[in-house]
Amino acid sequence: MKKKAAFGLVLGGGGARGLAHVGALRALNHLGHYPSVVAGVSMGAVVAATYALNDC
């Protein structure tokens, strides 16, 4: 059985970019890819924290 590679996701700042981050995370999850670590700055930090809280 092949082990999936672990990866981290860094999200940038900006309101519109924050909405794009949500879509990117949903698409990754839909494809079966789940980041081991999420981090961000400004709006990216809000999205990363929300994702981390809902993903536990």
DSSP file (Angstrom, degrees, kcal/mol; ACC not computed):
  #  RESIDUE AA STRUCTURE BP1 BP2  ACC     N-H-->O    O-->H-N    N-H-->O    O-->H-N    TCO  KAPPA ALPHA  PHI   PSI    X-CA   Y-CA   Z-CA
    1    1 A M              0   0    0      0, 0.0     2,-0.4     0, 0.0     0, 0.0   0.000 360.0 360.0 360.0 131.6    0.0    0.0    0.0
    2    2 A K        -     0   0    0      1,-0.0     2,-0.3     0, 0.0     0, 0.0  -0.654 360.0-133.2 -83.6 129.2    1.4    3.4   -1.0
    3    3 A K        -     0   0    0     -2,-0.4     2,-0.2     1,-0.1    -1,-0.0  -0.643  20.9-120.6 -82.1 134.8    1.6    5.9    1.8
    4    4 A K        -     0   0    0     -2,-0.3     2,-0.2     1,-0.1    -1,-0.1  -0.511  29.1-113.1 -73.8 141.9    0.3    9.5    1.0
    5    5 A A        -     0   0    0     -2,-0.2     2,-0.3     1,-0.1    -1,-0.1  -0.536  27.2-126.4 -74.4 137.8    2.9   12.2    1.3
    6    6 A A        +     0   0    0     -2,-0.2     2,-0.3    29,-0.1    -1,-0.1  -0.622  34.1 178.4 -81.8 143.9    2.2   14.7    4.1
    7    7 A F        -     0   0    0     27,-0.3    29,-2.9    -2,-0.3    30,-0.9  -0.990  21.5-138.0-146.4 155.0    2.1   18.4    3.1
    8    8 A G  E     -a   37   0A   0     -2,-0.3     2,-0.4    27,-0.2    30,-0.2  -0.778  14.0-144.8-109.0 156.8    1.5   21.8    4.7
    9    9 A L  E     -a   38   0A   0     28,-2.7    30,-2.3    -2,-0.3     2,-0.5  -0.987   6.7-163.0-127.3 127.3   -0.5   24.6    3.3
   10   10 A V  E     -a   39   0A   0     -2,-0.4     2,-0.4    28,-0.2    30,-0.2  -0.945  10.3-158.7-111.9 126.6    0.4   28.3    3.7
   11   11 A L  E     -a   40   0A   0     28,-2.8    30,-1.4    -2,-0.5    33,-0.1  -0.876   7.7-141.0-110.6 135.0   -2.4   30.8    3.0
   12   12 A G        -     0   0    0     -2,-0.4    32,-0.2    28,-0.2     2,-0.1  -0.215  24.1 -94.3 -86.5 178.2   -1.8   34.5    2.1
   13   13 A G        +     0   0    0     30,-0.2    29,-0.2    31,-0.1    -1,-0.1  -0.385  65.7  89.7 -91.6 168.6   -3.6   37.6    3.2
   14   14 A G     >  -     0   0    0     -2,-0.1     4,-1.9     3,-0.1     5,-0.1   0.080  68.0-110.4 115.4 136.0   -6.4   39.6    1.5
   15   15 A G  H  > S+     0   0    0      2,-0.2     4,-1.3     1,-0.2    -1,-0.1   0.933 116.0  41.1 -61.4 -51.2  -10.2   39.4    1.6
   16   16 A A  H  > S+     0   0    0      1,-0.2     4,-1.6     2,-0.2    -1,-0.2   0.873 114.1  53.8 -66.9 -36.4  -10.8   38.1   -1.9
   17   17 A R  H  > S+     0   0    0      1,-0.2     4,-2.1     2,-0.2    -1,-0.2   0.849 101.8  60.2 -65.7 -33.3   -7.9   35.7   -1.7
   18   18 A G  H  X S+     0   0    0     -4,-1.9     4,-1.6     1,-0.2    -1,-0.2   0.886 103.6  49.9 -61.0 -39.6   -9.4   34.3    1.6
   19   19 A L  H  X S+     0   0    0     -4,-1.3     4,-1.6     1,-0.2    -1,-0.2   0.876 108.9  52.2 -66.3 -36.6  -12.5   33.3   -0.3
   20   20 A A  H  X S+     0   0    0     -4,-1.6     4,-2.3     1,-0.2    -2,-0.2   0.862 104.6  56.8 -66.0 -35.0  -10.2   31.6   -2.9
   21   21 A H  H  X S+     0   0    0     -4,-2.1     4,-2.7     2,-0.2     5,-0.2   0.896 103.4  53.6 -62.0 -40.3   -8.5   29.7   -0.1
   22   22 A V  H  X S+     0   0    0     -4,-1.6     4,-2.2     1,-0.2    -1,-0.2   0.929 110.5  46.6 -60.7 -45.0  -11.8   28.3    1.0
   23   23 A G  H  X S+     0   0    0     -4,-1.6     4,-2.3     2,-0.2    -1,-0.2   0.887 111.8  50.7 -64.3 -39.8  -12.4   27.0   -2.5
   24   24 A A  H  X S+     0   0    0     -4,-2.3     4,-2.5     2,-0.2    -2,-0.2   0.912 110.6  48.9 -66.1 -41.9   -9.0   25.5   -2.8
   25   25 A L  H  X S+     0   0    0     -4,-2.7     4,-2.5     2,-0.2    -2,-0.2   0.901 111.4  49.8 -63.8 -40.9   -9.3   23.7    0.5
   26   26 A R  H  X S+     0   0    0     -4,-2.2     4,-2.3    -5,-0.2    -2,-0.2   0.904 111.3  49.0 -64.2 -40.4  -12.6   22.3   -0.5
   27   27 A A  H  X S+     0   0    0     -4,-2.3     4,-1.6     2,-0.2    -2,-0.2   0.916 111.1  49.4 -65.9 -42.8  -11.2   21.1   -3.8
   28   28 A L  H  <>S+     0   0    0     -4,-2.5     5,-2.8     1,-0.2     4,-0.3   0.928 112.8  47.4 -60.5 -45.2   -8.2   19.4   -2.1
   29   29 A N  H ><5S+     0   0    0     -4,-2.5     3,-1.3     1,-0.2    -2,-0.2   0.893 108.1  55.4 -63.8 -39.7  -10.5   17.7    0.4
   30   30 A H  H 3<5S+     0   0    0     -4,-2.3    -1,-0.2     1,-0.3    -2,-0.2   0.847 108.2  49.2 -60.5 -34.5  -12.8   16.6   -2.4
   31   31 A L  T 3<5S-     0   0    0     -4,-1.6    -1,-0.3    -3,-0.2    -2,-0.2   0.465 123.8-105.4 -85.1  -2.1   -9.8   14.9   -4.1
   32   32 A G  T < 5S+     0   0    0     -3,-1.3     2,-0.6    -4,-0.3    -3,-0.2   0.655  78.1 131.3  89.2  16.4   -8.8   13.2   -0.9
   33   33 A H      < -     0   0    0     -5,-2.8    -1,-0.3    -6,-0.2    -2,-0.2  -0.914  30.9-178.2-106.2 120.6   -5.8   15.4    0.0
   34   34 A Y        -     0   0    0     -2,-0.6   -27,-0.3    -3,-0.1     2,-0.0  -0.968  24.2-128.5-122.1 118.8   -5.8   16.7    3.5
   35   35 A P        -     0   0    0      0, 0.0   -27,-0.2     0, 0.0     3,-0.1  -0.357   4.5-149.4 -66.0 143.3   -3.0   19.0    4.7
   36   36 A S  S    S+     0   0    0    -29,-2.9     2,-0.4     1,-0.2   -28,-0.2   0.808  85.0  23.5 -78.0 -31.7   -1.1   18.0    7.8
   37   37 A V  E     -a    8   0A   0    -30,-0.9   -28,-2.7     2,-0.0     2,-0.4  -0.997  65.5-169.1-137.2 137.5   -0.4   21.7    8.7
   38   38 A V  E     +a    9   0A   0     -2,-0.4     2,-0.3   -30,-0.2   -28,-0.2  -0.992  14.2 164.2-126.6 139.3   -2.2   24.9    7.8
   39   39 A A  E     +a   10   0A   0    -30,-2.3   -28,-2.8    -2,-0.4     2,-0.3  -0.959   4.3 162.5-145.7 160.4   -0.9   28.4    8.4
   40   40 A G  E     -a   11   0A   0     -2,-0.3     2,-0.4   -30,-0.2   -28,-0.2  -0.987  29.7-120.6-168.1 174.5   -1.6   31.9    7.2
   41   41 A V  S >  S-     0   0    0    -30,-1.4     3,-1.9    -2,-0.3     2,-0.1  -0.981  75.3 -25.4-129.0 141.6   -1.4   35.6    7.5
   42   42 A S  T >> S+     0   0    0     -2,-0.4     4,-1.3     1,-0.3     3,-0.7  -0.364 139.2   1.7  58.4-124.0   -4.3   38.1    7.8
   43   43 A M  H 3> S+     0   0    0      1,-0.3     4,-2.3     2,-0.2    -1,-0.3   0.817 132.9  60.9 -64.3 -29.7   -7.4   36.6    6.2
   44   44 A G  H <> S+     0   0    0     -3,-1.9     4,-2.6     1,-0.2    -1,-0.3   0.856 101.7  52.8 -63.6 -34.5   -5.4   33.4    5.4
   45   45 A A  H <> S+     0   0    0     -3,-0.7     4,-2.5     2,-0.2    -1,-0.2   0.870 107.8  51.0 -68.1 -36.9   -4.9   32.9    9.1
   46   46 A V  H  X S+     0   0    0     -4,-1.3     4,-2.4     2,-0.2    -2,-0.2   0.934 113.3  44.8 -64.8 -45.7   -8.7   33.2    9.7
   47   47 A V  H  X S+     0   0    0     -4,-2.3     4,-2.6     2,-0.2    -2,-0.2   0.915 113.9  50.0 -64.2 -43.3   -9.3   30.6    7.0
   48   48 A A  H  X S+     0   0    0     -4,-2.6     4,-2.5     2,-0.2    -2,-0.2   0.907 112.4  46.8 -62.9 -42.6   -6.6   28.3    8.3
   49   49 A A  H  X S+     0   0    0     -4,-2.5     4,-2.4     2,-0.2    -1,-0.2   0.911 113.0  48.8 -66.6 -42.0   -7.9   28.5   11.9
   50   50 A T  H  X S+     0   0    0     -4,-2.4     4,-2.1     2,-0.2    -2,-0.2   0.913 112.6  48.4 -63.5 -42.8  -11.4   27.9   10.8
   51   51 A Y  H  X S+     0   0    0     -4,-2.6     4,-1.6     1,-0.2    -2,-0.2   0.922 111.9  49.5 -62.3 -44.5  -10.3   24.9    8.7
   52   52 A A  H  X S+     0   0    0     -4,-2.5     4,-0.8     1,-0.2    -2,-0.2   0.892 111.6  48.5 -63.8 -40.4   -8.3   23.5   11.6
   53   53 A L  H  < S+     0   0    0     -4,-2.4     3,-0.4     1,-0.2    -1,-0.2   0.892 116.2  42.0 -67.5 -39.4  -11.2   23.9   14.1
   54   54 A N  H  < S+     0   0    0     -4,-2.1    -1,-0.2     1,-0.2    -2,-0.2   0.687 111.0  57.2 -80.4 -18.5  -13.7   22.2   11.8
   55   55 A D  H  <        0   0    0     -4,-1.6    -1,-0.2     1,-0.2    -2,-0.2   0.623 360.0 360.0 -89.7 -14.3  -11.3   19.5   10.7
   56   56 A C     <        0   0    0     -4,-0.8    -1,-0.2    -3,-0.4    -2,-0.1   0.493 360.0 360.0 -74.4 360.0  -10.5   18.1   14.2
